[in-house]
Amino acid sequence: MTNQNIQPDPEQPGHIQQTGMWTETNCQVIELPLTKESLILVLRCALDAEKSPYTHQEIAWWADNFHQAQFDYENPIDETVADVALDLHLQWQMYLDNTYTREELRNLDFSKVRLPAEWFSNWLEQLGG
């Protein structure tokens, strides 16, 4: 996954500039059905990162796939569930961007990155899980 940081250009008002680019290393795909129950499962796994079969990176990517899949169904699932999946993925992106420098991101082992546990607790609470 390639990400770029874009911000207003201070030298040219009304224009934006790219301030850095980094590519996230690949990770394993979580082979779970794209359901609310699976989302709750991966969120619970994330709370015990030491014993979890999934990294936070894998969970964030799975959440993104889960959210995107909601647009493929004729009857999408509960909006809250889709919103939690989207928020998880977006928070992953923002956490990386706000925690590491561009140079660190270019050399980072993303499988070692851990989001704060309370975020997963909050998402679980939103899902009633």
N, C-alpha and C positions, 0 to 999 in steps of 0.2 A: 504494500500500500504506500503510495507516494503522497506526501503532504508538503504543503508550502505555506510559508508565512507571508501574508500580504498586509500591508499597512499603508496609511496615507503618506504620500511623498511630501516631506516638509519643504522641499525646494520648488515644487510645482503644485500649488493648491488645486484641488479638484482631481488630481491624479493619484494613482496608487503605485507602490513599488513592491517588488518581491524581495524579501529580506533573507530568505534561506529555503533550502529544499532538503528533504531527507526521505529515504525509502525504508519503510519498516521491513524487517526480515520476515520471511515466510514462517508460518506456523502450521501445526497439525489442524485439520478440520474436525470439529466436534461432530460426531455422528449421532445426533439425537434428532428426533422429530421436532419440527418448529411449532411447539405448543407452549401454552402457559405453564404446564407442568414441567416441561423441560427447562424453561426459563427459571422457574423457581429452583429446580435442581442445580443448575449451574451457579445461581446466586448463592445457594447454600454451600456449594463446593468452594466458592471463592472465599468464604469466611474462614475456612481452614486451609490456607494456601499450602501448608506443609504436607498435608495428606491428600490434597485435591488431585484428581487425575488430569485437571485442566489448568493451564496457566491463565493469568488475567488477560494476556494478549489473546489467547484462543477464545476466551469467553467474550471479549469485546468484539472480535471478528464474528463469532457466532451470533451475537446480539445484532450486529449490523445485517447479517444475512437474514435473520429472523424478521427484523423490521422491514427490509426490502421485500421479503416474500409476502408481506401483508398486502402489497399492492397487486399481487398476482391472483388473489382469491376473489371470487364473486362476493362472498360474505366475509369480510375481514373480521378478525377477532376483536375483542374488547379494546377500545381505544387506549385505555390505561395500560394494558399489556404492551401494546405497540409503542406507547410513549416511554415506558420504562426501558425497553430494548433500545430505542433511539437514544435516550439519555445516557445509558451505559456506554454506548459507542462514542457519543460526542464527548462525554467526560473523559474517556480514555484518550481521545485525540487532544483535548485541552490539557489534560494532566501531563502528557508527554511534552507538549509545546511550552507549558509554563514551568516545568520542572528541570528540563535539560537544555543545554546550549545546543546550537546547530551542530557543532563539532561532536559533542557527546552523542547526539542522535545518529550521526553518521556511523558511529562505531558501537552503538548500544546493542546489547543482547536483550531484545524486547521481552523474551520469555522470563527474564528476571524481574521485570517491573511489576510492582504491586500497588494497586490502588488502595486507598484507605478502606479498612474493613467496615467502618460506619456507613459508607456509601452503599455497600451491598446490603447492610441491615435496613437502610432506608428504602431501598428498592423492594426488598422482600416485604416490608411493612406496607408499601403501596399496593402490592399484589395480594396482600392478605395471607402471605406464606410464612 
